[in-house]
Amino acid sequence: MTYPQLAACFLLVAVIGGVVLSVASRRRGPMPSAVLLTVVVLFILTAVFDTAMIGSGLFHYAQDPLLGVHIGLAPIEDFAYPLAGALLLPAVWTALRSRRRARDPRPDDDEDSR
């Protein structure tokens, strides 16, 4: 299995899981701008720290199964994992909050302040 195939599997699972959890929670999901900002920050951190770790010799990649596109020293395939996390984790959070609210309904803060 090549790195792009592995990255595609991770992304596919994250997208399907995110959609299923969002539908199951029956609540409005995370704000797209927040997810986009998270993706940008995670991509920057991935580029910086993967470049530092690869440059210092902590690990290396076999070149044959890579696409050959790099950002710094980080292969483009490494960016699939933070993308998958940024797509899946907000959906998990929303689903868990929805589950908790269904089990333990509490009055809204707005009602308490009246």
Backbone as JSON, one array per atom type, in Angstrom:
{
  "sequence": "MTYPQLAACFLLVAVIGGVVLSVASRRRGPMPSAVLLTVVVLFILTAVFDTAMIGSGLFHYAQDPLLGVHIGLAPIEDFAYPLAGALLLPAVWTALRSRRRARDPRPDDDEDSR",
  "N": [[0.85, -1.17, 0.0], [0.59, 2.17, -0.87], [1.71, 5.42, 0.34], [-0.11, 7.53, -0.46], [-2.48, 5.99, -0.83], [-2.94, 5.03, 1.76], [-3.32, 7.46, 3.11], [-5.62, 8.33, 1.79], [-7.45, 6.41, 2.68], [-7.59, 7.07, 5.44], [-8.69, 9.65, 5.23], [-11.14, 9.08, 3.99], [-12.44, 7.5, 5.94], [-12.6, 9.44, 7.97], [-14.24, 11.44, 6.79], [-16.63, 10.01, 6.23], [-17.24, 9.13, 8.84], [-17.52, 11.65, 10.1], [-19.75, 12.73, 8.76], [-21.74, 10.8, 9.36], [-21.8, 10.97, 12.19], [-22.54, 13.65, 12.51], [-25.11, 13.67, 11.37], [-26.36, 11.82, 13.03], [-26.3, 13.12, 15.49], [-28.14, 15.12, 15.21], [-27.93, 17.84, 15.48], [-26.8, 21.17, 14.94], [-23.74, 21.27, 13.32], [-20.16, 21.82, 13.75], [-18.85, 25.16, 13.25], [-18.04, 26.06, 9.95], [-15.98, 27.92, 9.46], [-14.44, 27.76, 11.76], [-13.5, 25.14, 11.58], [-12.01, 25.35, 9.23], [-10.04, 27.23, 10.02], [-8.78, 25.69, 11.98], [-7.75, 23.62, 10.37], [-5.89, 25.08, 8.81], [-4.08, 25.98, 10.8], [-3.19, 23.49, 11.82], [-1.99, 22.45, 9.5], [0.13, 24.26, 9.14], [1.6, 23.76, 11.5], [2.18, 21.05, 11.08], [3.79, 21.2, 8.76], [5.99, 22.7, 9.74], [6.97, 21.19, 12.0], [7.23, 18.54, 11.01], [9.12, 19.0, 9.02], [11.26, 19.81, 10.62], [11.7, 17.45, 12.13], [12.22, 15.53, 10.14], [14.43, 16.73, 8.93], [16.27, 16.62, 11.02], [16.78, 13.99, 11.14], [15.21, 12.15, 12.52], [13.29, 10.51, 11.38], [12.55, 9.03, 8.18], [11.27, 8.82, 4.81], [10.52, 6.29, 2.45], [11.1, 6.88, -0.91], [9.81, 5.85, -3.17], [6.97, 5.08, -2.74], [5.78, 7.58, -2.44], [4.08, 10.6, -3.54], [5.72, 12.65, -4.33], [5.48, 15.35, -3.97], [6.34, 17.97, -1.85], [6.13, 19.91, 1.15], [8.19, 22.03, 2.51], [10.26, 19.76, 4.03], [8.37, 17.87, 4.41], [6.33, 15.32, 3.17], [3.47, 15.58, 1.03], [1.5, 13.78, 1.67], [1.54, 13.53, 4.43], [-0.11, 15.51, 5.36], [-2.67, 14.65, 5.29], [-3.46, 13.47, 7.66], [-3.71, 15.44, 9.8], [-5.79, 16.82, 8.55], [-7.83, 14.89, 8.47], [-8.25, 14.59, 11.22], [-9.14, 17.18, 11.9], [-11.56, 17.2, 10.57], [-13.01, 15.03, 11.62], [-12.94, 15.08, 14.51], [-14.41, 17.42, 15.5], [-17.01, 16.6, 14.82], [-17.3, 14.32, 16.38], [-17.18, 15.51, 18.91], [-19.53, 17.13, 18.82], [-21.48, 15.13, 18.59], [-21.12, 13.76, 21.01], [-21.77, 15.78, 22.85], [-24.45, 16.16, 22.17], [-25.5, 13.69, 22.85], [-25.05, 13.69, 25.6], [-26.69, 15.84, 26.37], [-29.18, 14.82, 25.69], [-29.42, 12.78, 27.5], [-29.12, 14.03, 29.98], [-30.86, 16.52, 30.43], [-30.54, 20.02, 30.74], [-31.47, 23.26, 31.9], [-31.22, 26.09, 29.69], [-28.58, 28.56, 29.83], [-29.51, 31.09, 29.29], [-32.15, 31.09, 30.13], [-31.85, 30.91, 32.88], [-30.81, 33.38, 33.56], [-32.87, 35.16, 33.43]],
  "CA": [[0.0, 0.0, 0.0], [1.39, 3.39, -0.95], [1.31, 6.47, 1.28], [-1.36, 8.17, -0.87], [-3.61, 5.1, -0.58], [-3.17, 5.04, 3.2], [-3.89, 8.77, 3.44], [-7.0, 8.35, 1.27], [-8.26, 5.61, 3.6], [-7.82, 7.88, 6.63], [-9.62, 10.73, 4.9], [-12.45, 8.49, 3.73], [-13.03, 7.14, 7.24], [-12.91, 10.68, 8.68], [-15.38, 12.1, 6.15], [-17.83, 9.2, 6.48], [-17.53, 9.23, 10.27], [-18.0, 12.99, 10.39], [-21.12, 12.88, 8.24], [-22.63, 9.94, 10.14], [-21.95, 11.54, 13.53], [-23.3, 14.9, 12.41], [-26.51, 13.33, 11.13], [-26.86, 11.13, 14.21], [-26.44, 14.04, 16.61], [-29.29, 15.96, 14.89], [-27.65, 19.2, 15.91], [-25.95, 21.92, 14.02], [-22.36, 20.88, 13.49], [-19.21, 22.9, 14.0], [-18.82, 26.24, 12.26], [-17.04, 25.79, 8.92], [-14.82, 28.81, 9.59], [-13.61, 27.22, 12.84], [-12.82, 23.95, 11.05], [-11.01, 25.84, 8.28], [-8.94, 27.8, 10.8], [-8.08, 24.56, 12.59], [-6.98, 22.95, 9.31], [-4.75, 25.94, 8.46], [-3.12, 25.93, 11.91], [-2.59, 22.15, 11.85], [-1.1, 22.32, 8.34], [1.36, 25.01, 9.43], [2.35, 23.01, 12.51], [2.69, 19.84, 10.44], [4.89, 21.58, 7.87], [7.15, 23.11, 10.54], [7.54, 20.14, 12.84], [7.68, 17.42, 10.17], [10.38, 19.42, 8.4], [12.3, 19.76, 11.66], [11.99, 16.06, 12.5], [12.86, 14.86, 9.0], [15.74, 17.36, 8.77], [17.18, 16.19, 12.08], [17.05, 12.57, 10.96], [14.4, 11.29, 13.38], [12.68, 9.51, 10.51], [12.61, 9.33, 6.74], [10.28, 8.12, 4.0], [10.94, 5.69, 1.2], [10.63, 7.8, -1.95], [8.99, 5.19, -4.19], [5.52, 5.15, -2.57], [5.33, 8.97, -2.27], [3.71, 11.34, -4.76], [6.85, 13.48, -4.7], [5.22, 16.75, -3.64], [6.73, 18.23, -0.47], [6.06, 21.25, 1.71], [9.41, 21.89, 3.3], [10.69, 18.37, 3.84], [7.22, 17.0, 4.69], [5.57, 14.91, 1.99], [2.09, 16.05, 1.03], [0.67, 12.74, 2.28], [1.48, 13.75, 5.88], [-1.12, 16.5, 5.68], [-3.98, 13.99, 5.34], [-3.8, 13.1, 9.03], [-4.34, 16.57, 10.49], [-7.06, 17.12, 7.89], [-8.78, 13.9, 8.96], [-8.57, 14.94, 12.6], [-9.93, 18.42, 11.92], [-12.9, 16.9, 10.06], [-13.7, 14.04, 12.43], [-13.05, 15.38, 15.93], [-15.57, 18.28, 15.83], [-18.24, 15.81, 14.71], [-17.35, 13.48, 17.58], [-17.51, 16.41, 20.01], [-20.94, 17.49, 18.68], [-22.29, 13.95, 18.89], [-21.05, 13.49, 22.45], [-22.56, 16.82, 23.53], [-25.86, 15.87, 21.9], [-25.83, 12.5, 23.64], [-25.1, 14.11, 27.0], [-27.88, 16.67, 26.56], [-30.36, 13.97, 25.62], [-29.45, 11.98, 28.71], [-29.18, 14.9, 31.15], [-31.28, 17.86, 29.97], [-30.36, 21.12, 31.67], [-32.0, 24.51, 31.33], [-30.22, 26.96, 29.04], [-28.08, 29.66, 30.64], [-30.34, 32.27, 29.03], [-33.35, 30.99, 30.96], [-31.46, 31.15, 34.27], [-30.48, 34.78, 33.78], [-34.09, 35.97, 33.36]],
  "C": [[0.9, 1.24, 0.0], [0.89, 4.41, 0.08], [0.04, 7.2, 0.82], [-2.6, 7.3, -0.64], [-3.95, 5.07, 0.91], [-3.81, 6.35, 3.64], [-5.34, 8.86, 2.96], [-7.93, 7.53, 2.16], [-8.58, 6.39, 4.87], [-8.84, 8.97, 6.35], [-11.03, 10.21, 4.66], [-13.16, 8.13, 5.03], [-13.43, 8.41, 8.0], [-14.14, 11.38, 8.1], [-16.67, 11.31, 6.42], [-18.22, 9.27, 7.95], [-18.08, 10.58, 10.66], [-19.43, 13.19, 9.95], [-22.1, 12.05, 9.07], [-22.86, 10.52, 11.53], [-22.75, 12.83, 13.52], [-24.78, 14.64, 12.21], [-27.11, 12.69, 12.38], [-27.1, 12.07, 15.38], [-27.64, 14.97, 16.44], [-29.13, 17.39, 15.4], [-26.83, 19.88, 14.83], [-24.5, 21.57, 14.33], [-21.46, 22.06, 13.77], [-19.25, 23.96, 12.9], [-17.72, 25.96, 11.24], [-15.8, 26.68, 9.04], [-13.88, 28.32, 10.69], [-12.84, 25.99, 12.36], [-11.72, 24.37, 10.08], [-9.8, 26.43, 9.0], [-8.12, 26.7, 11.46], [-7.21, 23.84, 11.57], [-5.74, 23.77, 8.96], [-3.68, 25.87, 9.54], [-2.42, 24.57, 11.96], [-1.66, 21.92, 10.67], [0.21, 23.07, 8.58], [2.22, 24.25, 10.44], [2.94, 21.73, 11.92], [3.88, 20.16, 9.55], [6.15, 21.91, 8.68], [7.77, 21.93, 11.26], [7.94, 18.9, 12.06], [9.0, 17.77, 9.49], [11.52, 19.35, 9.41], [12.68, 18.32, 12.0], [12.67, 15.31, 11.37], [14.27, 15.41, 8.8], [16.74, 16.91, 9.81], [17.46, 14.69, 12.03], [16.26, 11.65, 11.87], [13.69, 10.2, 12.6], [12.83, 9.94, 9.07], [11.55, 8.48, 6.03], [10.97, 7.48, 2.81], [10.33, 6.54, 0.08], [9.71, 7.15, -2.98], [7.49, 5.3, -3.97], [4.96, 6.56, -2.36], [4.93, 9.58, -3.61], [4.86, 12.2, -5.25], [6.66, 14.96, -4.43], [5.53, 16.94, -2.16], [6.44, 19.68, -0.11], [7.15, 21.27, 2.77], [9.97, 20.51, 3.0], [9.54, 17.38, 4.02], [6.51, 16.61, 3.39], [4.1, 15.31, 2.14], [1.15, 15.04, 1.69], [0.54, 12.93, 3.79], [0.38, 14.72, 6.28], [-2.53, 15.9, 5.69], [-4.4, 13.73, 6.78], [-4.33, 14.28, 9.84], [-5.66, 16.98, 9.85], [-8.15, 16.17, 8.38], [-9.2, 14.23, 10.39], [-9.44, 16.18, 12.7], [-11.34, 18.2, 11.39], [-13.68, 16.0, 11.02], [-13.92, 14.48, 13.87], [-14.17, 16.36, 16.28], [-16.9, 17.53, 15.74], [-18.4, 14.89, 15.91], [-17.77, 14.33, 18.78], [-19.01, 16.78, 19.98], [-21.84, 16.32, 19.04], [-22.27, 13.63, 20.38], [-21.84, 14.52, 23.25], [-24.05, 16.56, 23.36], [-26.33, 14.69, 22.74], [-25.97, 12.86, 25.11], [-26.34, 14.93, 27.28], [-29.16, 15.85, 26.51], [-30.52, 13.16, 26.9], [-29.69, 12.83, 29.96], [-29.58, 16.31, 30.73], [-31.13, 18.88, 31.09], [-30.97, 22.37, 31.06], [-30.88, 25.33, 30.72], [-29.79, 28.05, 30.0], [-28.94, 30.89, 30.47], [-31.59, 32.27, 29.89], [-33.03, 31.3, 32.41], [-31.24, 32.62, 34.55], [-31.71, 35.68, 33.77], [-34.7, 36.17, 34.71]]
}
